[in-house]
Amino acid sequence: MTTAATTLDCRGMPCPRPIIELARHLADVAVGEVLGVASDDPAARHDVPAWCRLRRQEYAGEETAPDGVPVYLVRRLD
């Protein structure tokens, strides 16, 4: 199981805000650590992995927050 060092709360933010927040805060975690993005925007399920491919970061999967919201996991590679 992958555990996020930090999780961004992007609930209620429409596309593209979760991706903007991800880009702004990736440097908040150390290289090798995981940043979680909690988002109830359906587009995030596709946008986060696509952003990872474009930015050469690792998409580490998806978990579910206690309130049922998806949390997308991104491992910082550089």
ABEGO torsion letter per residue (X at the ends): XBBBABBBBABGBBOAAAAAAAAAAAAABBBGBBBBBBBABAAAAAAAAAAAAAAGBBBAEBBBBAAGBBBBBBBBAX
